[in-house]
Amino acid sequence: MTDVFGTGDHEQVVFCHDRPSGLRAIIAIHSTALGPALGGTRFHPYSSEKDALVDVLHLAAAMSYKNALAGLDHGGGKAVILGDPTRDKTEVLLRAYGRFVQSLGGRYITACDVGTYVKDMDIVARESEFVTGRSVSNGGAGDSSILTAFGVYQGMRAAAEHIWGTPTLAGRRVGISGVGKVGTVLVDHLLADGAQVIVADINDQAIERITAAHPEVAVAPDTAALVREPIDVYAPCALGSALDDPTVTALHAKIVCGGANNQLEHPGVEKLLDERGILYAPDYVVNAGGVVQVADEIGGFDFHRAKARVAKIFDTTREIFKFAERDGVPPAVAADHLAERRMSEVSRLRKILVPGSRPSEARQG
């Protein structure tokens, strides 16, 4: 088993097992320096418990950085449920999972992720008050992929401005790997902006859905072929580790900006991108639209307010590029520095005792 204590500074890792329902889940809380940990629940058929643990630890840490740069008063957390969501997902299993989320007393607030949907969060919420991403009919914000894609598009606009001097993708050729919930909406934004789009996806039905709605969209045989296409922008919108050494070496794009989490396969890929003159818009910065939406839901959701906050991803991405250029570091390094600075500064402030607060609150962080 992976050495949990040697993998980072996670505050808490909870293994959840309910034999009657078949639930096997892991909840990882990376940091509560900025507030309660917020992050989605991934339902995935991991090949081993070790793989699930490694994934949830990485995802939880990424959420701390994502929430920090999104300007949220939330720390980072994530959960994974081990199993095939098409076969193993049941009401009883999801409700059992909700009981475990509730047992953390609000230290972790969950939402949708890969393999979980709004209807699933409605079920989890029947056992826990610490659930976002619920349906509109149940007081939630609904599908978060809409604002996630909008945020990726804003990051892409900022990257286009940095490279070509104007914040538009008009006339540019954009390759999207993965046209699921986020990729599909991203296609709509890009076509409306005047971009040419080519897509790849392992799911034939996803491809058929896109081409039926947009016959002008081109299709690559697979992602390996897509990255070798003469594209201006590459948008990874499927699972993580999309940017490994061979992929970066083969890329013709000048910009990488997509909705997938944890795109860099290993430390050092960001330097290879930089050396090749490829501008990388850090994934956890540009794909933060979904978490901004679910965070807004906690206080009573307002779509226009949430969208205005997501639009600021353009400004944040632009700031990161300027910071990176000024300091001579890759954008991924610049983003990390900015996120760490906010977590450190706000955490320090919360050690100042405020009249009426509990001493434990003043000491948190």
C-alpha positions in Angstrom: 0.0 0.0 0.0 1.1 3.6 -0.7 2.7 5.4 2.2 0.0 8.0 2.9 2.2 10.1 5.2 4.9 10.2 2.7 2.8 11.5 -0.2 2.2 15.1 1.0 0.7 17.2 3.7 -2.8 15.9 3.7 -4.7 16.6 6.9 -6.9 13.6 6.9 -7.6 10.4 4.8 -10.7 8.4 5.6 -11.3 4.8 4.3 -15.0 4.1 4.0 -16.3 0.5 3.8 -19.9 -0.7 4.1 -20.0 -4.4 3.2 -23.8 -4.7 2.7 -24.0 -2.0 0.1 -20.6 -2.8 -1.4 -19.3 0.7 -0.7 -15.5 1.1 -0.8 -14.5 4.7 -0.8 -11.6 7.0 0.2 -12.1 10.6 1.2 -8.9 12.8 1.3 -8.8 16.2 2.9 -5.6 18.0 1.8 -6.1 21.3 3.5 -8.6 23.4 5.5 -6.4 26.5 5.7 -8.9 28.5 3.7 -12.0 26.8 5.0 -13.9 23.5 4.7 -12.4 21.2 2.0 -14.5 21.2 -1.2 -14.1 18.7 -4.0 -16.1 16.2 -6.0 -16.6 12.4 -5.7 -15.1 10.3 -8.5 -16.7 6.8 -9.1 -14.2 4.8 -11.1 -13.2 1.1 -11.6 -9.7 1.4 -10.2 -7.4 -1.6 -10.8 -6.3 -1.6 -7.2 -6.9 0.2 -3.9 -3.3 1.6 -4.3 -4.3 3.3 -7.5 -7.4 4.7 -6.0 -5.4 6.1 -3.0 -2.8 7.7 -5.2 -5.5 9.3 -7.4 -7.5 10.7 -4.5 -4.4 12.2 -2.8 -3.3 13.9 -6.0 -6.8 15.2 -6.7 -7.3 16.5 -3.2 -4.1 18.4 -3.3 -5.0 19.9 -6.7 -8.3 21.1 -5.2 -6.5 23.1 -2.6 -4.6 25.0 -5.3 -7.7 25.3 -7.5 -9.9 26.7 -4.7 -7.1 29.1 -3.6 -6.7 30.6 -7.1 -10.4 30.7 -7.7 -10.6 33.0 -4.7 -12.8 30.7 -2.7 -12.8 30.3 1.1 -12.5 26.6 0.8 -9.7 24.1 1.2 -9.1 21.1 -0.9 -10.6 17.6 -0.7 -11.7 14.8 -2.9 -13.3 11.4 -2.7 -13.2 8.3 -4.8 -15.6 5.4 -4.9 -14.1 2.2 -6.1 -16.2 0.4 -8.7 -17.9 0.5 -12.0 -20.5 3.3 -11.9 -22.5 1.6 -14.7 -22.8 -1.6 -12.7 -22.1 -1.0 -9.0 -23.9 2.3 -8.3 -27.0 1.9 -6.3 -29.2 4.1 -4.0 -28.1 2.2 -0.9 -24.4 2.5 -1.8 -24.7 6.3 -2.4 -26.6 6.8 0.8 -24.0 4.8 2.7 -21.4 7.1 1.2 -23.4 10.1 2.3 -23.3 8.8 5.9 -19.5 8.8 5.8 -19.5 12.4 4.4 -21.8 13.5 7.2 -19.6 11.9 9.8 -16.9 14.4 9.0 -19.0 17.2 10.3 -18.5 19.6 7.5 -14.7 19.3 7.1 -15.4 17.9 3.6 -18.1 19.1 1.2 -18.7 16.9 -1.8 -20.0 17.4 -5.4 -20.0 15.7 -8.8 -17.0 14.4 -10.6 -16.2 11.7 -13.2 -18.7 8.9 -12.8 -21.1 10.9 -10.6 -24.0 13.1 -11.6 -26.5 15.6 -10.2 -29.0 12.8 -9.5 -26.4 11.0 -7.5 -25.7 14.0 -5.4 -29.4 14.3 -4.7 -29.3 10.8 -3.2 -26.1 11.5 -1.2 -27.8 14.6 0.2 -30.5 12.5 1.7 -27.9 11.4 4.3 -25.6 14.4 4.4 -26.1 18.2 4.6 -22.6 18.7 3.1 -23.4 18.1 -0.5 -23.4 20.4 -3.5 -24.0 19.9 -7.2 -27.6 18.9 -6.5 -30.5 19.4 -9.0 -32.3 22.6 -9.2 -35.5 21.0 -8.0 -33.7 20.0 -4.8 -32.2 23.5 -4.2 -29.0 23.0 -6.1 -27.3 24.5 -9.1 -27.6 21.6 -11.5 -24.9 20.6 -14.0 -21.5 22.2 -13.2 -20.0 21.3 -16.6 -21.6 24.4 -18.1 -19.5 26.8 -16.1 -16.5 24.5 -16.1 -16.4 24.8 -19.9 -17.0 28.5 -19.8 -14.0 28.9 -17.5 -11.8 26.8 -19.8 -12.9 29.0 -22.7 -11.9 32.1 -20.6 -8.5 30.6 -19.9 -8.1 29.8 -23.6 -8.9 33.4 -24.5 -6.3 34.7 -22.1 -3.7 32.3 -23.6 -4.7 33.5 -27.1 -4.2 37.1 -26.1 -0.7 36.2 -24.7 0.4 34.4 -27.8 -1.4 36.2 -30.6 -2.2 39.6 -29.1 -6.0 39.3 -29.1 -8.4 37.3 -26.8 -10.2 35.3 -29.4 -9.9 31.9 -31.0 -11.4 33.1 -34.3 -9.6 31.5 -37.2 -7.6 29.2 -34.9 -7.8 25.4 -35.1 -8.5 23.8 -31.7 -8.1 20.1 -31.0 -10.3 18.7 -28.1 -9.5 15.3 -26.6 -12.6 14.1 -24.8 -16.1 15.5 -25.7 -18.0 14.4 -22.6 -19.9 16.9 -20.4 -17.2 19.7 -20.5 -15.8 19.1 -23.9 -19.2 19.2 -25.5 -20.0 22.7 -24.1 -16.5 23.9 -25.0 -17.1 23.0 -28.6 -20.1 25.3 -28.6 -18.1 28.2 -27.2 -15.3 27.8 -29.7 -17.5 27.5 -32.8 -19.4 30.6 -31.7 -16.1 32.4 -31.4 -15.2 31.4 -35.0 -12.7 28.7 -34.3 -12.2 25.5 -36.3 -12.6 22.4 -34.1 -11.3 18.8 -34.4 -12.1 16.3 -31.7 -11.2 12.8 -30.5 -12.9 10.5 -28.0 -12.8 6.8 -27.2 -16.6 6.9 -26.9 -18.1 6.5 -30.4 -21.5 7.8 -29.1 -19.9 11.0 -27.9 -18.4 11.6 -31.4 -21.7 10.9 -33.0 -23.5 13.3 -30.7 -21.0 16.1 -31.5 -21.0 15.6 -35.3 -24.8 15.4 -35.4 -25.0 18.7 -33.7 -22.1 20.3 -35.5 -21.3 18.6 -38.9 -18.5 21.1 -39.4 -16.5 19.6 -36.6 -13.6 17.3 -37.8 -12.8 14.0 -36.1 -9.4 12.5 -35.5 -9.0 8.7 -35.2 -7.7 9.0 -31.6 -5.8 11.4 -29.3 -2.4 10.2 -30.5 -3.4 11.3 -34.0 -5.0 14.5 -32.7 -1.9 15.9 -31.1 0.0 15.4 -34.4 -2.5 17.5 -36.3 -1.6 21.0 -37.3 -3.6 22.6 -34.5 -3.1 25.9 -32.7 -4.6 24.9 -29.4 -4.7 21.5 -27.7 -7.5 21.0 -25.1 -7.3 17.8 -23.0 -10.8 17.3 -21.6 -10.7 13.6 -20.5 -8.9 12.0 -17.6 -5.6 13.1 -16.1 -1.9 12.5 -17.2 -2.8 13.7 -20.7 0.6 15.5 -21.0 3.5 13.0 -21.0 6.9 13.4 -22.7 5.9 11.7 -26.0 2.7 13.8 -26.3 4.4 17.1 -25.6 7.2 16.1 -28.1 4.6 15.4 -30.8 2.5 18.5 -30.2 2.2 21.1 -32.9 0.0 23.4 -30.8 1.2 26.7 -29.4 -1.2 26.5 -26.5 -2.4 23.8 -24.2 -5.6 24.6 -22.3 -8.2 22.0 -21.3 -10.7 20.9 -18.7 -9.0 17.7 -17.5 -7.6 17.5 -14.0 -3.9 16.7 -13.3 -2.8 17.0 -16.9 1.0 16.9 -16.2 2.0 13.2 -16.0 5.0 13.9 -13.9 7.0 16.9 -12.5 9.2 18.3 -15.3 6.6 18.1 -18.1 5.8 21.8 -17.4 9.5 22.5 -18.2 9.4 20.5 -21.4 6.3 22.5 -22.5 8.2 25.7 -21.8 11.3 24.6 -23.6 9.2 23.7 -26.7 7.6 27.2 -26.7 4.2 25.8 -25.8 2.1 28.0 -23.5 0.4 25.9 -20.8 -2.6 27.2 -19.0 -2.5 25.4 -15.7 -5.4 22.9 -15.5 -6.6 23.7 -12.0 -6.8 27.4 -12.9 -8.9 27.2 -16.0 -11.2 24.3 -15.0 -12.2 25.9 -11.8 -15.6 27.0 -13.1 -17.4 23.9 -11.7 -16.1 24.4 -8.2 -17.0 28.1 -8.3 -20.5 27.0 -9.2 -20.9 24.5 -6.4 -19.3 26.8 -3.9 -21.9 29.5 -4.9 -24.6 26.9 -4.3 -23.7 26.7 -0.6 -25.0 30.2 0.0 -28.0 30.0 -2.3 -27.2 29.7 -6.0 -27.4 32.5 -8.4 -26.3 31.6 -12.0 -25.4 35.1 -13.1 -23.3 35.8 -10.0 -21.5 32.5 -10.4 -20.9 33.1 -14.1 -19.4 36.5 -13.4 -17.0 34.9 -10.9 -16.0 32.3 -13.4 -15.4 35.0 -16.0 -12.6 36.2 -13.7 -10.6 33.1 -14.8 -9.6 35.2 -17.8 -7.9 37.7 -15.4 -6.3 35.1 -13.2 -4.8 33.2 -16.2 -3.5 36.5 -17.6 -1.9 37.3 -14.2 -0.2 33.9 -14.1 1.3 34.3 -17.6 2.6 37.8 -16.6 4.0 36.4 -13.3 5.7 33.5 -15.1 7.2 35.8 -17.7 8.5 38.2 -15.1 10.1 35.5 -13.0 11.3 33.3 -15.9 9.4 30.2 -14.7 6.8 28.0 -16.4 3.1 29.1 -15.9 2.5 25.9 -13.8 5.2 27.0 -11.3 3.8 30.6 -11.2 0.3 29.3 -10.5 1.6 27.1 -7.7 3.4 30.1 -6.1 0.4 32.3 -6.3 -1.9 29.6 -4.8 0.6 28.8 -2.0 0.9 32.5 -1.2 -2.8 32.9 -0.7 -3.2 29.8 1.4 -0.3 30.9 3.6 -1.5 34.5 4.0 -5.1 33.7 4.8 -4.1 30.9 7.1 -2.0 33.3 9.0 -4.8 35.8 9.4 -7.1 33.1 10.8 -4.7 32.7 13.7 -5.8 36.2 14.8 -8.4 35.8 17.5 -11.7 37.5 16.7 -14.2 38.3 19.5 -17.0 35.8 19.5 -15.0 33.1 17.6 -14.0 29.8 19.3 -10.2 29.5 20.1 -10.1 26.4 17.8 -11.3 28.6 14.9 -8.6 31.2 15.5 -5.9 28.5 15.5 -7.0 26.6 12.3 -4.4 26.5 9.5 
